[in-house]
């Protein structure tokens, strides 16, 4: 199974809402990533978890809160988002941390903040 | 941090070989070079990775000159289904890394 799943596929939320994005992989990978991608732009790295510990936080605003409950799951908790946070949020995993390891991406969650 | 530069877009015809170059003049010793393909509304998909010289797999080749300041992704005999955005990524396993700006390849019949 080389699949990374993400739920939900689409999410519309108001600026006062709290919601969570979920990502799951069962490949035994020890690194998991969150990216944000705006239209016609490359994916931007947000967070990297390695062995369930946060190892890179790319100066992301605190309204985004990652969580790695176990080695297969990665969550992104959202609170008090702004309209400019609307984007495709991608999750990925790799055997170990870093670009020398092939990253497997999920299909993404399309987030719209109203 | 290695900054990368790619052409914004390229056009090709079915059956042709396509070469997409990525410039990374300040690549560091520990940096790897990786290429990803992305279709609209999908996550990127790994194509190929290398450190130096030439790497080939079942879908592409990657050419890296000795100074490693650039790399060229070669797609043999492209088809319409190869129309996508291609990103190069340069970085090591310990620091933050960035996707390049991407090259939109348009394959015409």
Backbone of each chain as ProteinMPNN parsed JSONL, in Angstrom:
{"seq_chain_A": "XXXXXXXXXXXXXXXXXXXXXXXXXXXXXXXXXXXXXXXXXXXXXXXXXXXXXXXXXXXXXXXXXXXXXXXXXXXXXXXXXXXXXXXXXXXXXXXXXXXXXXXXXXXXXXXXXX", "coords_chain_A": {"N_chain_A": [[0.859, -1.183, 0.0], [0.912, 1.984, -1.115], [-0.187, 4.408, -0.508], [-1.171, 7.659, 0.46], [-3.579, 9.0, 2.419], [-5.988, 11.617, 2.646], [-8.234, 13.524, 4.539], [-10.769, 15.99, 5.106], [-11.719, 15.964, 1.565], [-12.553, 18.384, 0.584], [-13.055, 21.529, 2.191], [-14.902, 23.996, 3.708], [-14.737, 26.803, 5.649], [-15.558, 29.176, 8.217], [-14.081, 32.221, 9.483], [-14.082, 32.102, 12.213], [-14.243, 29.505, 12.898], [-13.249, 26.213, 14.096], [-11.387, 23.641, 12.812], [-10.164, 20.452, 11.596], [-7.614, 18.904, 9.649], [-6.875, 15.73, 8.28], [-4.416, 13.179, 7.907], [-3.146, 10.139, 6.656], [-0.991, 7.313, 6.599], [0.224, 4.082, 5.723], [2.662, 2.949, 5.28], [4.772, 2.578, 6.864], [6.425, 4.707, 7.074], [8.645, 7.121, 8.53], [8.725, 9.805, 8.488], [6.721, 12.681, 8.104], [4.881, 15.212, 6.39], [3.525, 18.534, 6.102], [2.255, 20.588, 3.564], [1.505, 23.712, 1.991], [-0.302, 24.849, -0.772], [-0.771, 27.314, -3.056], [-2.736, 28.479, -5.835], [-1.235, 27.849, -8.963], [1.307, 27.953, -7.92], [4.328, 26.626, -6.374], [4.376, 23.817, -4.037], [4.557, 24.774, -0.621], [6.605, 24.195, 2.063], [5.403, 23.457, 5.287], [5.396, 22.09, 7.832], [7.451, 19.557, 9.311], [7.526, 16.29, 10.457], [9.439, 13.977, 12.224], [9.898, 10.74, 13.201], [7.659, 11.07, 14.828], [8.083, 13.461, 16.061], [8.149, 16.985, 15.991], [10.146, 18.446, 13.647], [10.779, 20.409, 11.827], [9.514, 23.627, 11.538], [8.166, 25.859, 9.584], [8.078, 28.697, 10.29], [5.337, 29.085, 10.576], [2.124, 30.582, 11.031], [0.482, 30.655, 14.262], [-2.143, 29.916, 14.128], [-2.302, 27.644, 12.719], [-1.936, 24.388, 13.727], [-0.006, 21.659, 14.141], [-0.192, 18.09, 14.631], [0.981, 14.941, 15.646], [-0.229, 12.081, 16.298], [0.468, 9.367, 16.189], [2.727, 7.12, 14.467], [1.506, 6.783, 12.026], [-0.334, 8.707, 11.556], [-1.237, 12.086, 10.89], [-2.195, 15.254, 11.843], [-3.708, 18.429, 11.143], [-4.563, 21.139, 12.822], [-6.897, 23.712, 12.661], [-7.572, 27.102, 13.263], [-9.288, 30.13, 13.614], [-8.72, 31.123, 11.024], [-7.63, 33.035, 8.134], [-8.931, 34.588, 5.136], [-6.873, 34.508, 3.215], [-5.623, 32.18, 3.75], [-6.793, 30.246, 2.344], [-6.347, 27.492, 0.291], [-4.701, 24.653, -1.265], [-4.044, 21.985, 0.773], [-1.476, 19.88, 1.346], [-0.423, 16.658, 2.275], [2.39, 14.63, 2.968], [4.536, 11.738, 2.994], [7.59, 10.061, 3.898], [10.238, 7.626, 3.87], [12.365, 8.271, 5.617], [13.332, 11.429, 7.061], [13.627, 14.189, 4.829], [14.785, 15.481, 1.613], [16.219, 13.568, 0.19], [14.876, 11.284, 0.283], [12.197, 9.613, -1.249], [9.179, 11.264, -1.508], [5.822, 10.595, -0.768], [2.822, 11.771, -1.796], [-0.397, 12.849, -0.618], [-3.748, 13.388, -1.97], [-4.569, 15.861, -1.208], [-6.275, 18.508, 0.612], [-8.738, 20.705, -0.23], [-9.051, 23.835, 0.857], [-11.253, 26.367, 1.787], [-11.609, 29.532, 3.065], [-13.983, 31.522, 4.468]], "CA_chain_A": [[0.0, 0.0, 0.0], [1.752, 3.179, -1.214], [-1.129, 5.507, -0.571], [-1.373, 8.597, 1.551], [-4.961, 9.472, 2.343], [-6.264, 12.871, 3.333], [-9.642, 13.869, 4.689], [-11.703, 15.805, 3.985], [-11.218, 16.409, 0.261], [-12.888, 19.803, 0.499], [-13.485, 22.078, 3.469], [-15.216, 25.418, 3.736], [-14.879, 27.199, 7.047], [-15.558, 30.59, 8.524], [-12.881, 32.676, 10.162], [-14.154, 31.815, 13.648], [-14.385, 28.064, 13.094], [-12.109, 25.33, 14.349], [-11.501, 22.401, 12.042], [-8.922, 19.692, 11.506], [-7.305, 18.086, 8.481], [-6.292, 14.465, 8.7], [-3.574, 12.505, 6.922], [-2.813, 8.802, 7.137], [-0.191, 6.452, 5.731], [0.511, 2.771, 6.327], [3.859, 2.437, 4.615], [5.847, 2.483, 7.838], [7.296, 5.862, 6.94], [8.889, 7.772, 9.8], [8.653, 11.247, 8.29], [5.479, 13.166, 7.509], [5.012, 16.624, 6.039], [2.401, 19.339, 5.631], [2.558, 21.647, 2.626], [0.423, 24.567, 1.531], [-0.081, 25.19, -2.171], [-1.688, 28.256, -3.684], [-2.915, 28.233, -7.266], [-0.122, 28.137, -9.876], [2.539, 28.105, -7.146], [4.828, 25.326, -5.885], [4.059, 23.516, -2.642], [5.406, 25.417, 0.384], [6.739, 23.368, 3.25], [4.926, 24.074, 6.533], [5.872, 21.336, 8.987], [8.016, 18.227, 9.101], [7.624, 15.42, 11.624], [10.327, 12.841, 12.075], [9.691, 9.867, 14.36], [6.549, 11.638, 15.61], [8.501, 14.713, 16.707], [8.22, 18.11, 15.066], [11.56, 18.751, 13.416], [10.847, 21.662, 11.091], [8.327, 24.48, 11.548], [8.602, 26.926, 8.702], [7.54, 30.002, 10.705], [3.908, 29.084, 10.235], [1.318, 31.236, 12.08], [-0.018, 29.737, 15.29], [-3.499, 29.463, 13.825], [-2.107, 26.285, 12.211], [-1.317, 23.617, 14.791], [0.126, 20.265, 13.716], [-0.174, 17.062, 15.658], [1.292, 13.613, 15.124], [-0.622, 11.182, 17.392], [1.274, 8.156, 16.073], [3.579, 7.135, 13.275], [0.716, 6.678, 10.798], [-1.338, 9.767, 11.482], [-0.805, 13.472, 11.003], [-3.338, 16.168, 11.821], [-3.447, 19.865, 11.104], [-5.692, 21.811, 13.457], [-7.065, 25.048, 12.096], [-8.382, 27.963, 14.138], [-9.234, 31.565, 13.332], [-7.996, 31.331, 9.773], [-7.911, 34.209, 7.316], [-9.243, 34.215, 3.743], [-5.651, 34.227, 2.455], [-5.203, 30.81, 4.057], [-7.448, 29.354, 1.374], [-5.297, 26.855, -0.515], [-4.668, 23.192, -1.231], [-3.128, 21.536, 1.815], [-0.963, 18.572, 0.958], [0.325, 15.86, 3.233], [3.294, 13.678, 2.331], [5.337, 10.934, 3.906], [8.761, 9.427, 3.314], [10.846, 6.626, 4.731], [13.02, 9.09, 6.623], [13.168, 12.852, 6.774], [14.528, 14.888, 3.932], [14.543, 15.355, 0.173], [16.873, 12.433, -0.454], [13.917, 10.184, 0.353], [11.021, 9.838, -2.067], [7.984, 11.651, -0.765], [4.533, 10.167, -1.306], [1.853, 12.815, -1.478], [-1.824, 12.611, -0.693], [-4.426, 14.205, -2.98], [-4.775, 17.216, -0.716], [-7.562, 19.044, 1.062], [-8.972, 22.04, -0.772], [-9.616, 24.626, 1.952], [-11.754, 27.708, 1.485], [-11.94, 30.271, 4.28], [-14.916, 32.597, 4.101]], "C_chain_A": [[0.899, 1.239, 0.0], [0.887, 4.423, -1.258], [-1.095, 6.357, 0.692], [-2.798, 9.141, 1.393], [-5.126, 10.754, 3.138], [-7.779, 13.073, 3.386], [-9.757, 15.187, 5.434], [-11.058, 16.221, 2.665], [-11.429, 17.915, 0.092], [-13.354, 20.275, 1.867], [-13.722, 23.567, 3.287], [-15.437, 25.802, 5.19], [-14.864, 28.71, 7.185], [-14.332, 30.945, 9.349], [-12.909, 32.397, 11.661], [-14.227, 30.32, 13.945], [-13.087, 27.412, 13.546], [-12.356, 24.038, 13.586], [-10.147, 21.698, 12.043], [-8.827, 18.965, 10.181], [-6.593, 16.838, 8.976], [-5.519, 13.835, 7.552], [-3.168, 11.157, 7.509], [-1.972, 8.057, 6.108], [0.127, 5.166, 6.473], [1.688, 2.126, 5.621], [5.02, 2.274, 5.582], [6.83, 3.635, 7.747], [7.438, 6.578, 8.277], [8.896, 9.29, 9.694], [7.338, 11.601, 7.621], [5.534, 14.68, 7.409], [3.638, 17.244, 5.79], [2.946, 20.426, 4.715], [1.29, 22.459, 2.369], [0.723, 24.935, 0.085], [-1.179, 26.125, -2.663], [-1.707, 27.984, -5.187], [-1.698, 28.71, -8.063], [1.193, 28.417, -9.152], [3.045, 26.729, -6.72], [4.348, 25.07, -4.467], [5.068, 24.208, -1.726], [5.421, 24.544, 1.625], [6.266, 24.132, 4.49], [5.571, 23.395, 7.745], [6.461, 20.011, 8.526], [8.038, 17.508, 10.44], [8.56, 14.261, 11.281], [10.231, 12.008, 13.35], [8.737, 10.522, 15.364], [6.931, 12.906, 16.367], [8.607, 15.8, 15.637], [9.679, 18.506, 14.871], [11.75, 20.025, 12.603], [9.493, 22.359, 11.167], [8.721, 25.727, 10.776], [7.96, 28.268, 9.037], [6.072, 30.14, 10.327], [3.122, 29.758, 11.361], [0.69, 30.224, 13.02], [-1.457, 29.3, 15.064], [-3.489, 28.097, 13.132], [-1.367, 25.502, 13.288], [-1.22, 22.159, 14.377], [0.141, 19.331, 14.916], [0.121, 15.731, 15.0], [0.991, 12.597, 16.216], [0.119, 9.848, 17.385], [1.976, 8.161, 14.725], [2.799, 7.085, 11.971], [-0.181, 7.879, 10.553], [-0.709, 11.144, 11.629], [-2.041, 14.348, 10.9], [-2.849, 17.599, 11.682], [-4.689, 20.561, 11.631], [-5.715, 23.267, 13.019], [-7.975, 25.879, 12.988], [-8.166, 29.417, 13.753], [-8.43, 31.869, 12.073], [-8.461, 32.593, 9.06], [-8.243, 33.767, 5.886], [-8.001, 33.875, 2.921], [-5.064, 32.85, 2.769], [-5.875, 29.789, 3.147], [-6.395, 28.819, 0.418], [-5.555, 25.354, -0.542], [-3.638, 22.786, -0.19], [-2.766, 20.077, 1.536], [-0.222, 17.93, 2.123], [1.226, 14.917, 2.443], [3.991, 12.859, 3.408], [6.533, 10.385, 3.15], [9.399, 8.517, 4.347], [11.558, 7.281, 5.926], [12.889, 10.546, 6.201], [14.135, 13.328, 5.714], [14.318, 14.588, 2.467], [15.298, 14.22, -0.501], [15.979, 11.193, -0.434], [12.681, 10.546, -0.458], [9.831, 10.169, -1.194], [6.749, 11.178, -1.523], [3.496, 11.185, -0.833], [0.423, 12.283, -1.507], [-2.448, 13.536, -1.729], [-4.713, 15.635, -2.514], [-6.176, 17.482, -0.203], [-7.677, 20.453, 0.515], [-9.714, 22.849, 0.282], [-10.033, 26.0, 1.445], [-12.167, 28.365, 2.789], [-12.805, 31.466, 3.888], [-15.028, 33.632, 5.213]], "O_chain_A": [[1.572, 1.518, 0.993], [1.199, 5.381, -1.965], [-1.005, 5.857, 1.813], [-3.156, 9.677, 0.344], [-4.485, 10.95, 4.17], [-8.495, 12.827, 2.416], [-8.935, 15.48, 6.302], [-9.958, 16.774, 2.662], [-10.589, 18.618, -0.47], [-13.973, 19.518, 2.615], [-12.868, 24.298, 2.785], [-16.246, 25.183, 5.881], [-14.25, 29.425, 6.393], [-13.633, 30.065, 9.851], [-11.868, 32.451, 12.316], [-14.269, 29.915, 15.107], [-11.997, 27.965, 13.405], [-13.415, 23.424, 13.71], [-9.13, 22.268, 12.437], [-9.824, 18.472, 9.654], [-5.826, 16.869, 9.938], [-5.906, 13.938, 6.388], [-2.883, 11.045, 8.701], [-2.208, 8.155, 4.904], [0.281, 5.159, 7.694], [1.711, 0.916, 5.395], [6.118, 1.883, 5.185], [7.938, 3.556, 8.276], [6.492, 6.643, 9.063], [9.056, 9.983, 10.698], [6.892, 10.922, 6.696], [6.154, 15.347, 8.237], [2.712, 16.575, 5.33], [3.937, 21.09, 5.02], [0.17, 21.967, 2.51], [1.853, 25.288, -0.252], [-2.358, 25.77, -2.681], [-0.808, 27.343, -5.731], [-1.201, 29.819, -7.865], [2.09, 29.048, -9.712], [2.278, 25.767, -6.705], [3.953, 26.004, -3.768], [6.267, 24.232, -2.006], [4.372, 24.198, 2.167], [6.656, 25.276, 4.724], [6.207, 24.047, 8.572], [6.051, 19.428, 7.522], [8.512, 18.051, 11.438], [8.483, 13.661, 10.209], [10.457, 12.515, 14.449], [8.977, 10.525, 16.572], [6.177, 13.369, 17.222], [9.091, 15.562, 14.531], [10.364, 18.86, 15.83], [12.803, 20.656, 12.696], [8.456, 21.754, 10.893], [9.507, 26.546, 11.252], [7.363, 28.905, 8.169], [5.633, 31.176, 9.826], [3.421, 29.531, 12.534], [0.402, 29.09, 12.638], [-1.94, 28.396, 15.747], [-4.535, 27.468, 12.975], [-0.286, 25.907, 13.716], [-2.243, 21.482, 14.269], [0.442, 19.724, 16.044], [-0.413, 15.42, 13.935], [1.884, 12.273, 16.999], [0.371, 9.265, 18.44], [1.832, 9.098, 13.941], [3.372, 7.323, 10.908], [-0.725, 8.042, 9.461], [0.232, 11.334, 12.399], [-2.84, 14.2, 9.975], [-1.724, 17.931, 12.056], [-5.733, 20.574, 10.98], [-4.693, 23.954, 13.01], [-9.029, 25.41, 13.418], [-7.037, 29.879, 13.588], [-7.575, 32.754, 12.061], [-9.529, 33.138, 9.342], [-7.861, 32.67, 5.48], [-8.071, 33.039, 2.02], [-4.114, 32.414, 2.119], [-5.55, 28.602, 3.187], [-5.644, 29.583, -0.19], [-6.498, 24.855, 0.073], [-2.481, 23.2, -0.267], [-3.616, 19.188, 1.498], [0.511, 18.594, 2.856], [0.852, 14.459, 1.363], [4.027, 13.241, 4.578], [6.505, 10.255, 1.926], [9.133, 8.626, 5.544], [11.37, 6.89, 7.078], [12.394, 10.85, 5.116], [15.302, 12.935, 5.69], [13.74, 13.56, 2.114], [15.038, 13.933, -1.67], [16.292, 10.181, -1.059], [12.176, 11.665, -0.36], [9.514, 9.441, -0.253], [6.641, 11.336, -2.739], [3.326, 11.42, 0.363], [0.078, 11.402, -2.296], [-1.758, 14.377, -2.305], [-5.055, 16.505, -3.315], [-7.129, 16.779, -0.538], [-6.817, 21.298, 0.766], [-10.88, 22.576, 0.567], [-9.273, 26.695, 0.77], [-12.981, 27.82, 3.534], [-12.404, 32.306, 3.083], [-15.768, 34.606, 5.078]]}, "seq_chain_B": "XXXXXXXXXXXXXXXXXXXXXXXXXXXXXXXXXXXXXXXXXXXXXXXXXXXXXXXXXXXXXXXXXXXXXXXXXXXXXXXXXXXXXXXXXXXXXXXXXXXXXXXXXXXXX", "coords_chain_B": {"N_chain_B": [[21.068, 27.618, 1.516], [19.915, 26.191, -1.388], [18.968, 27.974, -4.152], [16.667, 27.586, -6.743], [16.18, 27.694, -10.313], [13.894, 27.527, -12.902], [12.594, 27.079, -16.267], [9.552, 28.773, -17.028], [7.569, 27.673, -18.657], [7.101, 25.101, -21.193], [6.729, 23.885, -24.506], [5.817, 20.965, -26.332], [5.695, 18.227, -28.693], [3.836, 15.244, -29.16], [5.675, 12.228, -28.821], [8.164, 13.361, -28.97], [11.402, 13.99, -27.463], [11.835, 15.51, -24.342], [13.576, 17.99, -22.611], [14.119, 19.372, -19.516], [15.538, 21.933, -17.746], [17.077, 22.716, -14.642], [18.433, 25.247, -12.743], [20.825, 25.536, -10.223], [22.817, 27.216, -8.72], [24.107, 27.606, -6.232], [24.327, 25.142, -4.979], [24.782, 22.84, -2.322], [27.239, 20.647, -0.82], [26.016, 18.457, 0.451], [23.55, 18.325, -0.716], [20.771, 16.871, -2.427], [19.232, 16.207, -5.617], [16.048, 16.323, -6.808], [13.203, 15.412, -8.727], [9.809, 16.183, -9.315], [6.49, 15.478, -10.482], [3.453, 17.095, -11.216], [-0.007, 16.914, -11.546], [-3.027, 18.792, -12.266], [-4.914, 19.576, -9.355], [-3.937, 17.417, -7.902], [-1.629, 15.694, -5.703], [1.968, 16.149, -5.818], [4.102, 13.876, -7.673], [6.763, 11.656, -7.321], [9.505, 11.585, -9.57], [12.291, 11.181, -10.262], [15.596, 10.947, -8.886], [18.819, 12.293, -8.049], [22.399, 12.532, -7.397], [24.912, 12.995, -8.551], [26.318, 12.863, -11.881], [24.709, 10.637, -14.101], [21.382, 9.459, -13.923], [19.011, 6.951, -14.465], [15.679, 5.849, -14.867], [12.623, 3.958, -15.264], [10.978, 5.871, -16.367], [12.255, 8.321, -16.83], [15.296, 10.27, -17.325], [18.035, 11.657, -15.568], [20.316, 14.183, -15.774], [23.312, 15.294, -14.486], [25.794, 17.644, -14.335], [29.367, 17.744, -13.705], [29.973, 19.912, -11.993], [27.623, 20.275, -10.694], [25.867, 22.42, -10.746], [23.613, 22.646, -12.154], [20.802, 20.78, -13.403], [19.311, 18.355, -15.561], [16.247, 17.211, -16.507], [15.163, 14.553, -18.404], [12.691, 13.531, -20.547], [11.715, 10.851, -22.357], [10.163, 10.527, -25.549], [7.487, 11.879, -25.198], [4.019, 11.884, -24.21], [0.543, 12.899, -24.521], [-0.392, 12.637, -21.968], [1.679, 13.379, -20.382], [1.55, 16.036, -19.983], [1.879, 18.441, -17.622], [2.968, 19.937, -14.504], [6.343, 20.335, -13.703], [8.589, 19.974, -11.11], [11.716, 20.886, -9.704], [13.639, 19.957, -6.903], [15.903, 20.852, -4.478], [18.033, 19.987, -1.909], [19.18, 19.161, 1.462], [19.041, 16.55, 3.992], [18.67, 17.638, 6.473], [17.975, 20.247, 6.809], [15.618, 22.888, 6.051], [13.826, 22.754, 2.957], [13.054, 23.554, -0.455], [10.605, 23.523, -3.036], [11.212, 24.127, -6.485], [10.117, 26.776, -8.722], [8.705, 25.593, -10.74], [7.978, 24.045, -13.922], [5.777, 24.333, -16.506], [4.779, 21.912, -18.582], [3.545, 21.523, -21.785], [2.148, 19.253, -23.804], [1.553, 18.682, -27.131], [-0.721, 17.315, -29.614]], "CA_chain_B": [[19.875, 27.079, 0.879], [20.08, 26.267, -2.835], [17.849, 28.554, -4.89], [16.57, 26.947, -8.059], [15.532, 28.435, -11.39], [13.397, 26.667, -13.978], [11.745, 27.801, -17.221], [8.158, 28.815, -16.601], [6.773, 26.748, -19.463], [7.689, 24.523, -22.39], [5.794, 23.178, -25.378], [6.396, 19.867, -27.076], [4.729, 17.412, -29.426], [3.869, 13.813, -28.81], [6.743, 11.435, -29.417], [9.453, 14.03, -28.872], [12.116, 13.983, -26.192], [11.779, 16.823, -23.684], [14.603, 18.233, -21.591], [13.815, 20.506, -18.647], [16.74, 22.218, -16.961], [16.944, 23.442, -13.383], [19.701, 25.838, -12.323], [20.996, 25.632, -8.754], [24.22, 27.623, -8.681], [24.737, 27.512, -4.91], [24.044, 23.826, -4.405], [25.746, 22.455, -1.295], [27.808, 19.313, -0.948], [25.092, 17.428, 0.928], [22.238, 18.453, -1.363], [20.301, 15.971, -3.463], [18.394, 16.834, -6.644], [14.883, 15.466, -6.996], [12.177, 15.968, -9.622], [8.433, 15.742, -9.102], [5.492, 15.82, -11.492], [2.155, 17.361, -10.592], [-1.186, 17.173, -12.364], [-3.967, 19.68, -11.564], [-5.714, 19.058, -8.241], [-3.348, 16.213, -7.331], [-0.342, 15.897, -5.077], [3.124, 15.829, -6.671], [4.539, 12.483, -7.728], [8.203, 11.505, -7.513], [9.938, 11.069, -10.873], [13.654, 10.705, -10.282], [16.491, 11.665, -7.983], [20.234, 12.007, -8.278], [23.388, 13.348, -6.695], [25.834, 13.437, -9.598], [26.365, 12.134, -13.16], [23.439, 10.348, -14.763], [20.503, 8.463, -13.334], [17.909, 6.597, -15.376], [14.702, 4.858, -14.421], [11.729, 3.536, -16.337], [10.208, 6.979, -16.941], [13.028, 9.527, -17.11], [16.72, 10.312, -17.017], [18.463, 12.889, -14.919], [21.715, 14.451, -16.077], [23.901, 16.26, -13.556], [27.197, 17.84, -14.699], [30.316, 17.558, -12.611], [29.917, 21.006, -11.007], [26.292, 20.127, -10.046], [25.175, 23.711, -10.667], [22.355, 22.525, -12.881], [20.406, 19.397, -13.675], [18.366, 18.288, -16.669], [15.309, 16.09, -16.534], [14.887, 14.163, -19.778], [11.524, 12.653, -20.706], [11.767, 10.34, -23.728], [8.914, 10.232, -26.253], [6.377, 12.309, -24.357], [2.65, 11.725, -24.695], [-0.36, 13.936, -24.011], [-0.555, 12.447, -20.521], [2.826, 13.979, -19.687], [1.249, 17.447, -19.735], [1.882, 18.58, -16.16], [4.002, 20.838, -13.988], [7.508, 19.589, -13.239], [9.332, 20.73, -10.106], [12.957, 20.349, -9.156], [13.794, 20.201, -5.471], [17.304, 20.676, -4.101], [18.204, 20.171, -0.48], [19.731, 18.049, 2.239], [18.07, 15.896, 4.88], [18.699, 18.183, 7.826], [17.475, 21.612, 6.816], [14.417, 23.116, 5.249], [14.059, 22.648, 1.527], [12.011, 24.217, -1.219], [10.34, 23.186, -4.426], [11.41, 25.206, -7.442], [8.898, 27.446, -9.166], [7.976, 24.679, -11.604], [7.903, 24.216, -15.369], [4.553, 23.754, -17.05], [4.999, 21.267, -19.874], [2.337, 21.332, -22.571], [2.402, 18.336, -24.915], [0.518, 18.829, -28.156], [-0.826, 16.14, -30.498]], "C_chain_B": [[20.003, 27.274, -0.633], [18.813, 26.834, -3.481], [17.853, 27.952, -6.278], [15.834, 27.836, -9.037], [15.154, 27.468, -12.497], [12.661, 27.53, -14.996], [10.287, 27.709, -16.773], [7.321, 27.79, -17.36], [7.56, 26.248, -20.664], [6.575, 23.86, -23.189], [6.531, 22.057, -26.086], [5.291, 19.159, -27.842], [4.887, 15.959, -29.0], [5.017, 13.118, -29.529], [8.112, 12.078, -29.333], [10.09, 13.78, -27.515], [12.086, 15.403, -25.632], [12.852, 16.896, -22.616], [14.252, 19.494, -20.822], [15.005, 20.713, -17.727], [16.397, 23.025, -15.716], [18.338, 23.958, -13.011], [19.729, 25.955, -10.811], [22.448, 25.953, -8.477], [24.881, 27.468, -7.325], [24.394, 26.196, -4.216], [25.153, 23.445, -3.438], [26.155, 20.99, -1.456], [26.816, 18.214, -0.583], [23.729, 17.44, 0.244], [22.001, 17.363, -2.399], [19.402, 16.745, -4.429], [17.264, 15.862, -6.969], [13.877, 16.179, -7.898], [10.827, 15.322, -9.318], [7.558, 16.236, -10.246], [4.175, 16.082, -10.772], [1.099, 17.662, -11.638], [-2.137, 18.073, -11.575], [-4.777, 18.933, -10.511], [-5.217, 17.706, -7.721], [-2.08, 16.58, -6.592], [0.797, 15.576, -6.038], [3.477, 14.349, -6.6], [6.016, 12.445, -8.058], [8.491, 10.965, -8.906], [11.302, 10.421, -10.753], [14.499, 11.544, -9.335], [17.937, 11.304, -8.299], [21.117, 12.892, -7.42], [24.428, 13.873, -7.69], [25.745, 12.482, -10.793], [24.957, 11.876, -13.692], [22.681, 9.26, -14.03], [19.374, 8.193, -14.321], [16.974, 5.629, -14.684], [13.72, 4.606, -15.559], [10.968, 4.695, -16.979], [11.055, 8.17, -17.362], [14.512, 9.284, -16.885], [17.032, 11.657, -16.4], [19.955, 13.036, -15.171], [22.212, 15.559, -15.157], [25.371, 16.425, -13.93], [28.084, 17.78, -13.457], [30.242, 18.675, -11.567], [28.574, 21.05, -10.264], [25.515, 21.435, -9.964], [23.892, 23.725, -11.481], [22.025, 21.047, -12.996], [19.361, 19.43, -14.783], [17.544, 17.014, -16.579], [14.984, 15.793, -17.991], [13.728, 13.168, -19.804], [11.509, 12.152, -22.148], [10.365, 10.156, -24.296], [7.679, 10.588, -25.426], [5.038, 12.036, -25.038], [1.788, 12.82, -24.077], [-0.477, 13.842, -22.493], [0.627, 12.963, -19.718], [2.641, 15.479, -19.48], [1.02, 17.635, -18.241], [2.87, 19.683, -15.788], [5.109, 19.981, -13.392], [8.329, 20.488, -12.311], [10.671, 20.068, -9.827], [13.053, 20.789, -7.696], [15.247, 19.903, -5.131], [17.418, 20.919, -2.617], [18.841, 18.974, 0.179], [18.689, 17.561, 3.23], [17.972, 16.53, 6.259], [18.082, 19.568, 7.94], [16.197, 21.726, 6.006], [14.798, 23.058, 3.779], [12.855, 23.229, 0.804], [11.843, 23.58, -2.582], [10.684, 24.401, -5.289], [10.072, 25.746, -7.907], [8.091, 26.611, -10.155], [8.001, 25.06, -13.071], [6.638, 23.542, -15.865], [4.845, 23.212, -18.444], [3.659, 21.03, -20.561], [2.689, 20.455, -23.776], [1.229, 18.408, -25.882], [0.468, 17.604, -29.049], [-0.159, 16.391, -31.833]], "O_chain_B": [[20.181, 28.398, -1.102], [17.732, 26.256, -3.372], [18.9, 27.822, -6.912], [14.975, 28.629, -8.652], [15.982, 26.69, -12.97], [12.153, 28.595, -14.647], [9.854, 26.7, -16.216], [6.468, 27.12, -16.777], [8.535, 26.862, -21.097], [5.609, 23.343, -22.628], [7.715, 22.176, -26.402], [4.108, 19.449, -27.666], [5.947, 15.531, -28.542], [5.291, 13.39, -30.697], [9.12, 11.422, -29.594], [9.42, 13.41, -26.551], [12.287, 16.374, -26.361], [13.014, 15.975, -21.815], [14.105, 20.565, -21.411], [15.43, 19.799, -17.021], [15.536, 23.904, -15.744], [19.301, 23.193, -12.97], [18.77, 26.419, -10.195], [23.22, 25.091, -8.057], [26.086, 27.225, -7.254], [24.196, 26.159, -3.002], [26.329, 23.698, -3.702], [25.492, 20.211, -2.141], [26.777, 17.166, -1.227], [22.852, 16.648, 0.589], [22.903, 16.982, -3.145], [18.879, 17.807, -4.091], [17.506, 14.718, -7.356], [13.726, 17.399, -7.835], [10.715, 14.116, -9.098], [7.837, 17.251, -10.884], [3.824, 15.373, -9.829], [1.27, 18.529, -12.495], [-2.065, 18.115, -10.347], [-5.257, 17.822, -10.738], [-5.995, 16.935, -7.16], [-1.512, 17.649, -6.819], [0.608, 14.805, -6.979], [3.194, 13.666, -5.615], [6.469, 13.13, -8.976], [7.84, 10.033, -9.377], [11.469, 9.251, -11.097], [14.169, 12.689, -9.024], [18.248, 10.199, -8.743], [20.663, 13.857, -6.805], [24.777, 15.053, -7.668], [25.15, 11.409, -10.692], [24.12, 12.778, -13.728], [23.259, 8.272, -13.577], [18.847, 9.119, -14.939], [17.412, 4.704, -14.0], [13.971, 5.004, -16.696], [10.368, 4.515, -18.038], [10.608, 8.967, -18.187], [14.928, 8.261, -16.342], [16.375, 12.66, -16.678], [20.752, 12.159, -14.838], [21.605, 16.625, -15.065], [26.132, 15.46, -13.856], [27.604, 17.767, -12.323], [30.428, 18.416, -10.378], [28.429, 21.801, -9.299], [24.58, 21.536, -9.17], [23.169, 24.721, -11.488], [22.857, 20.182, -12.722], [18.621, 20.403, -14.927], [18.072, 15.902, -16.576], [14.573, 16.687, -18.731], [13.777, 12.112, -19.173], [11.311, 12.943, -23.07], [9.473, 9.677, -23.596], [6.923, 9.711, -25.009], [4.941, 11.967, -26.263], [2.245, 13.573, -23.217], [-0.643, 14.856, -21.814], [0.574, 12.98, -18.489], [3.488, 16.125, -18.865], [0.092, 17.067, -17.665], [3.518, 20.278, -16.649], [4.844, 19.022, -12.667], [8.71, 21.602, -12.672], [10.76, 18.844, -9.725], [12.595, 21.87, -7.326], [15.762, 18.832, -5.455], [16.954, 21.943, -2.114], [19.024, 17.922, -0.434], [17.584, 18.098, 3.296], [17.265, 16.016, 7.125], [17.712, 20.007, 9.029], [15.76, 20.772, 5.362], [15.951, 23.284, 3.411], [11.777, 23.375, 1.38], [12.813, 23.15, -3.206], [10.479, 25.546, -4.886], [9.019, 25.233, -7.53], [6.914, 26.893, -10.384], [8.041, 26.239, -13.422], [6.442, 22.342, -15.676], [5.125, 23.973, -19.37], [2.756, 20.416, -19.993], [3.439, 20.873, -24.658], [0.073, 18.222, -25.502], [1.477, 16.923, -29.232], [-0.153, 15.512, -32.695]]}, "name": "protein", "num_of_chains": 2, "seq": "XXXXXXXXXXXXXXXXXXXXXXXXXXXXXXXXXXXXXXXXXXXXXXXXXXXXXXXXXXXXXXXXXXXXXXXXXXXXXXXXXXXXXXXXXXXXXXXXXXXXXXXXXXXXXXXXXXXXXXXXXXXXXXXXXXXXXXXXXXXXXXXXXXXXXXXXXXXXXXXXXXXXXXXXXXXXXXXXXXXXXXXXXXXXXXXXXXXXXXXXXXXXXXXXXXXXXXXXXXXXXXX"}
